[in-house]
């Protein structure tokens, strides 16, 4: 699940913290501590993936309680109103509820969403009033339509939900910046699930590729070990900029980008630059990310001319 886009983002965050907290003055111990923080933050990203799947089951729980309450009210009032149970019987949600990997996470974190009951109810209520829900009820009763329903629910009511963002910020300092990437993997999981999945069918693995964890460790290592060299290159190409006035985050983004460009021969230069420009857009003003873009472009052209960038 952890891909290189997320690794780059986490590396920039942790290396920024390494300099901002003064950890860089602790020598080897500071580097080792920073690397442990990077790997821990990637573990937390995998926890967030499980937490967002768990949130879908919390919405289902609220739906079950709603059906039970309406059924009881009908009985008390001696009414015979039809109560739709299509959503609470959603096959994809049933598979998630039975999934052993997710159940193990939920058993260990069963109070994760305990303080967010009203938020979960609001998600369910908003979904029930939506055209997505109306369309779901009119569709053929099938696993594929059940899966499409949950995908629409997630995209429309969870992906860009400010209340969820606030809740995640309270739960972990690592989670808020990760969510936009983790969301893509939750949606990928929904798309990949099949009706015949067994309870022991694994969810997405923590790392997309076995070598990605090594990529994270090496990117962190090269960025810090060669930091002085990279900052010299940045300063040389920042003729109209005082290095002391360049935001630390912009420097760290460029430093990390240069570590990747010069140390990983299988990653094209354009790919690396684009990835770090996207990170810069998250944290910088338009003027700053334009500066980051221009500076990286000038440095890479110089290094290529000097034969210091080798790509396979």
C-alpha positions in Angstrom: 0.0 0.0 0.0 2.9 2.4 0.8 4.1 3.6 -2.6 6.9 5.9 -3.6 4.6 8.9 -3.7 3.9 8.4 0.0 7.5 7.6 0.8 8.7 10.9 -0.7 6.1 12.8 1.2 7.0 11.2 4.5 10.7 11.5 3.8 10.3 15.3 3.3 8.3 15.6 6.5 10.7 13.6 8.6 13.8 15.3 7.2 12.2 18.7 7.8 11.6 17.7 11.4 15.3 16.5 11.6 16.5 20.0 10.9 13.8 22.0 12.6 14.1 20.2 15.9 17.9 20.4 15.9 18.3 16.6 15.6 21.0 17.3 13.0 23.3 18.5 15.8 23.2 15.0 17.4 25.4 13.4 14.8 24.9 9.7 14.0 22.4 9.3 16.8 20.2 12.0 15.3 20.3 10.3 11.9 19.4 7.0 13.4 16.5 8.5 15.4 15.2 10.3 12.3 15.3 7.1 10.2 13.3 5.2 12.9 10.8 8.1 12.8 10.5 7.7 9.0 9.8 3.9 9.2 7.4 4.5 12.1 5.5 7.1 10.1 5.1 4.7 7.2 3.8 2.1 9.6 1.2 4.7 10.8 0.2 5.3 7.2 -0.6 1.6 6.9 -2.7 1.9 10.1 -4.5 4.8 8.5 -5.4 2.5 5.6 -7.0 0.1 8.0 -8.7 2.9 10.0 -10.4 4.2 6.9 -11.7 0.8 6.0 -12.8 0.5 9.6 -14.7 3.8 9.2 -16.8 2.2 6.5 -17.8 -0.5 8.9 -18.7 2.1 11.5 -21.1 3.7 8.9 -22.6 0.2 8.5 -23.0 -0.2 12.2 -24.9 3.1 12.4 -27.1 1.9 9.5 -27.9 -1.3 11.4 -28.9 0.6 14.5 -31.1 2.9 12.4 -32.9 -0.1 10.9 -33.4 -1.7 14.3 -34.7 1.5 15.8 -37.2 2.1 12.9 -38.3 -1.6 13.1 -39.0 -1.2 16.8 -40.9 2.1 16.3 -43.0 0.4 13.6 -43.8 -2.4 16.1 -44.7 0.0 18.9 -47.0 2.0 16.6 -48.4 -1.1 15.0 -47.4 0.0 11.6 -46.3 -2.1 8.7 -44.0 0.3 6.9 -41.3 -1.3 4.6 -37.8 -0.7 5.9 -35.1 -1.1 3.3 -32.2 -3.2 4.5 -30.2 -3.2 1.2 -27.4 -1.1 2.6 -27.0 -3.0 5.9 -26.8 -6.2 3.8 -24.3 -4.8 1.4 -22.1 -7.7 0.4 -18.8 -5.7 0.1 -19.3 -4.4 3.7 -20.0 -7.9 4.8 -16.7 -9.1 3.3 -14.8 -6.2 5.1 -16.5 -7.1 8.3 -15.3 -10.7 8.0 -11.8 -10.0 6.8 -9.4 -11.4 9.3 -6.7 -8.7 8.7 -9.2 -5.9 9.3 -10.8 -7.7 12.3 -7.4 -8.0 13.9 -6.8 -4.3 13.5 -10.3 -3.5 14.8 -9.8 -5.7 17.8 -6.6 -3.8 18.7 -8.2 -0.4 17.9 -11.9 -0.9 18.8 -12.2 2.6 20.3 -10.6 4.4 17.4 -13.8 6.1 16.2 -15.6 6.1 19.6 -15.5 9.9 20.0 -16.8 10.5 16.4 -20.3 9.0 16.7 -22.1 12.2 15.5 -19.7 12.5 12.6 -20.4 8.9 11.5 -24.1 9.4 11.8 -23.9 12.6 9.7 -22.0 10.6 7.0 -24.8 8.0 7.0 -27.6 10.6 7.0 -26.1 12.6 4.1 -25.5 9.4 2.1 -29.2 8.3 2.6 -30.4 11.7 1.3 -28.1 11.6 -1.8 -28.8 10.7 -5.4 -26.1 8.0 -5.0 -28.2 6.2 -2.5 -31.4 6.5 -4.6 -29.5 5.1 -7.6 -28.3 2.2 -5.4 -31.7 1.2 -4.3 -33.0 1.2 -7.9 -30.1 -0.9 -9.2 -30.1 -4.6 -9.6 -29.2 -6.4 -6.3 -25.7 -7.7 -7.1 -22.2 -7.7 -5.6 -20.9 -5.3 -8.3 -23.6 -2.8 -7.5 -22.9 -3.2 -3.8 -19.2 -2.5 -4.5 -20.1 0.5 -6.7 -22.3 1.9 -3.9 -19.5 1.8 -1.3 -17.0 3.3 -3.8 -19.5 6.2 -4.4 -20.1 6.6 -0.6 -16.3 6.8 0.0 -15.6 9.3 -2.8 -18.5 11.6 -2.1 -18.7 11.6 1.7 -15.3 10.5 3.0 -12.6 11.7 0.7 -13.0 15.5 1.1 -14.7 15.5 4.5 -13.4 18.3 6.8 -14.9 16.6 9.9 -12.9 13.5 9.2 -9.7 15.6 8.6 -10.2 17.2 12.0 -10.8 13.9 13.7 -7.7 12.4 12.1 -5.6 15.3 13.2 -6.6 14.6 16.8 -5.8 10.9 16.5 -2.3 11.1 15.0 0.1 13.8 13.9 1.1 11.5 11.0 -2.4 11.0 9.4 -3.8 14.2 7.9 -1.2 14.7 5.2 -1.3 11.0 4.3 -5.1 10.7 3.8 -5.3 11.9 0.2 -2.9 9.1 -0.8 -4.4 6.5 1.5 -7.8 7.3 0.0 -6.6 6.0 -3.3 -5.7 2.7 -1.8 -9.0 2.3 0.0 -10.7 2.8 -3.3 -8.3 0.4 -5.0 -9.1 -2.2 -2.3 -12.9 -1.8 -2.9 -12.4 -2.2 -6.6 -10.3 -5.4 -6.2 -12.5 -7.2 -3.8 -14.4 -10.2 -5.2 -17.6 -11.9 -3.9 -15.8 -15.1 -3.3 -13.0 -13.6 -1.2 -12.4 -15.7 1.9 -12.0 -14.1 5.3 -8.2 -14.8 5.2 -7.9 -13.0 1.8 -5.2 -10.3 2.5 -5.8 -6.6 2.0 -3.2 -4.6 0.2 0.4 -5.3 1.6 2.2 -2.5 3.5 4.6 -1.9 0.6 3.7 -2.0 -3.0 7.1 -3.5 -3.9 9.6 -5.3 -1.6 12.3 -2.8 -2.5 10.2 0.3 -1.5 11.2 0.0 2.1 14.9 0.1 1.1 14.1 3.1 -1.2 12.7 4.9 1.9 15.8 4.1 4.0 18.3 5.1 1.2 16.5 8.3 0.2 16.6 9.4 3.9 20.2 8.4 4.2 21.5 10.1 1.0 19.5 13.3 1.7 21.1 13.8 5.1 24.6 12.5 4.4 25.0 14.7 1.3 23.0 17.6 2.6 25.8 20.1 2.7 26.6 19.4 -1.0 23.0 19.7 -2.1 22.5 22.9 -0.2 25.7 24.4 -1.9 24.2 23.6 -5.3 20.9 25.2 -4.3 22.7 28.3 -3.1 24.7 28.6 -6.3 21.5 28.6 -8.3 19.7 31.0 -6.0 21.5 34.2 -7.2 18.5 36.5 -6.4 17.6 34.6 -3.2 19.2 34.9 0.3 19.6 31.3 1.5 18.6 32.5 5.0 15.3 33.7 3.6 14.5 30.5 1.8 11.9 28.5 3.8 13.4 25.5 5.4 10.7 23.3 3.8 11.6 24.5 0.3 15.3 23.7 1.0 14.4 20.2 2.4 12.2 19.5 -0.7 15.0 20.4 -3.1 17.6 18.6 -1.0 15.5 15.4 -1.0 14.8 15.8 -4.7 18.5 16.1 -5.5 19.3 13.0 -3.4 16.8 11.0 -5.5 18.0 12.5 -8.8 21.6 11.7 -8.2 21.3 8.4 -6.3 18.6 6.4 -8.0 19.6 5.6 -11.6 16.4 3.9 -12.5 14.1 6.9 -11.7 13.9 9.4 -14.6 14.9 13.0 -13.7 11.5 14.4 -14.9 9.6 11.9 -12.7 11.6 13.0 -9.6 11.2 16.7 -10.3 7.4 16.4 -10.9 7.0 14.4 -7.7 8.7 17.0 -5.6 7.0 19.9 -7.3 3.7 18.3 -6.2 5.0 18.1 -2.7 6.1 21.8 -2.9 2.6 22.8 -4.0 1.2 21.2 -0.8 3.5 23.3 1.5 4.5 26.4 -0.4 3.0 29.5 -2.1 2.8 29.7 -5.9 5.9 31.9 -6.0 7.9 29.4 -3.9 7.0 26.2 -5.8 7.9 28.0 -9.0 11.2 28.9 -7.5 11.7 25.2 -6.4 10.9 24.1 -10.0 13.3 26.5 -11.6 16.1 25.8 -9.2 15.8 22.0 -9.6 15.7 22.4 -13.3 18.8 24.5 -13.4 20.8 22.3 -11.0 19.9 19.1 -12.9 21.0 20.6 -16.2 24.3 21.5 -14.7 24.8 18.1 -13.2 23.9 16.4 -16.4 26.4 18.6 -18.3 29.0 17.6 -15.8 28.2 13.9 -16.1 27.1 13.6 -12.5 23.7 12.2 -13.2 23.7 8.6 -14.6 20.4 7.1 -15.6 19.7 3.5 -16.7 
